[in-house]
Every structure is written in C-alpha cells, then in structure tokens.
Amino acid sequence: MVTTSTARPNLCATAQPTVSCKPVARRHQAPKRTPKWVHLTTGALSRLSPGLASRLFAYLFTRPQRQKLPRRERDWLLQSTATPMKLASGVLVPLYEWRGGRPLLGVRDAAPLPTVLLVHGFGGRAGQMGGFAAPLVAAGYRVVAFDTPAHGATAGSRSSLPEMLEVTQQVAARLGPLAGVVAHSNGAAAVIAALTRGMQADRVALLAPMPDLESFIQRLASQLGFSTSVARRAQQRLEARYGLPFLALKAANLVRQLRLPTLILHDSADRIIPLHEVEDLAQDWAAARLQVSDGLGHNRLLRDAAVIAAVVAHFGPPTPR
C-alpha cells in the first residue's frame, strides 16, 4: 500500500493515512559525480577486456568501505552490552544488547523481554542503528544489533546481499521469535528475504530498502563508467559464486507472501535507492505502509527524531512472551 506522507511532523501533519501528500520542496545537493578519469578508465577497460572489467567490478561490488566510528555511534554502543556470536562460517560477530533496568548487584536481569533486532546496510555498522535503541528500550523492548562480516568490528573484507541474508538468519535464530525488526537499505532487503525463509517477527520497519539488486548493480555500473554488458557479466559471476540468482532476492517477488504489519520509510532525496522503486514495492505489498520524508537522504533517515518516533509508534507497546 502506498501512503505518501512525511516522517517530519511539521510537514503534512494533518494528512489522513490514505491521503497522498506532496513533500515540501527543498533544495538538495546534486549527487556526487564519479571523477572523469574513472569513467575513462573503466569505459576503456569495458571495451578492451570485458572479462577483466567484470572481475574488477564484481570485486568492487562486494567490498564495503569501513568508516570511522562517529562519536555519537560510539556513545550508543558504549551503552550496550556486547557479546560474541560464532557464525556457521566460524567468524565471530558482536551482538550489542540494550535493555531497561539496572543490574542488581552486578547481575543483569535475565528476564525475557520482547526483542527488536536492528540490521544495518551494506557499508554500514551496528552503531548507525543506535539511535533506535534508547527509545525502543524506553517503550519496553530489548534491542539487539550486530556487525555483519566486513563491517564495523567484525573481521572480513567481502560482503554481499546473499551473505547478509545468511548472517541475519543465523542471528535471528539465535535470538528466537522477534517482536520486531528495524532494517536499513541492503539489510532491509536481507530481512525481506529472511522473512520468506522462516525468520519470525511480529512487525518490521524498513528504512530506505533496496527492492532490486539487479537494478542496483546496473545503476552502480553506470555511475562508475562500466558498460551494461560488464555489469551483466559481473552479476553472473556473483550469482555463480553464491549459487543464488539476483531474481530470487527481488523484493517484489517475495513480499506478496508476507502478511506481518510493515512500515517502510524512505526519503525523496535518497541518492542510493530511487523513490519510485520503493513506491512500486509498497504498491505490491498489501501489508506495508509507505511513509516518505523530504531532505534526509539515505543515511540521515537513521537518526531523525521523527523517523525514530514513527518506528517506535509502529511497534506499539510490547506484548510479553
């Protein structure tokens, strides 16, 4: 279901849930352009050696860049309790847990609480999702986040949607049935796929979800100067490596079987995921409600107070398990 409204309370605040509402026009920065020399180099390589170009592009496509941890994210993580979890691959990932109540005599209360899982996107980290922790804890939830391999504090140099899907499934299975999931970008795509493969959650909130990996790889190839045919060859390499076609991860092919209440939040200024792709996804997803903000882009969505409040309201009061 498409409900185009704004996550910011001062915009379209009186709109009814089923009424479309055009965001207030704002001036946005133009997307950063790839340097011309990069386009010349990758374009020439695409023509002279498509095979080599596809290997290079597949390499770049699966190598997330680690970013320095901002102070606000460090502070959020310092408020959590971190414990290691060993994946089936043997890699250790940290699970960051936030919960209410103070420990009694140094012992943390182990009483079960409804759990909300936070899932970051490609090139992200658990700390990016930390703004949701305190409000959800205040609402009565236990909150858990994790760094996928090659992200944050977890070892590794390669990542992809199939790998993020596998790790998300393992973490969710460790935590048990979830009261909710909050996921961003590529992580949201992994959550959609995981839900169709047995992951249990009562509700989900997806921020700037990536509906179509094939569309994204073509868009990124064009941005970097690789040819369309090179992008297709790179996709074939990745599909062979993971034994999973991109089509099997296309959200539109999956969401029709999902019935759990879903809130999708997207921004009209998102440079990574076009709004029209998310609108199309919401149109195909009867259980989903789309809420559109203006001026936040792809990542600032994660720390906007109105967006966080909308997510907490979507989950509502927790039901003890």
Disulfide bonds with the S-S distance in Angstrom:
Cys12-Cys21 1.84
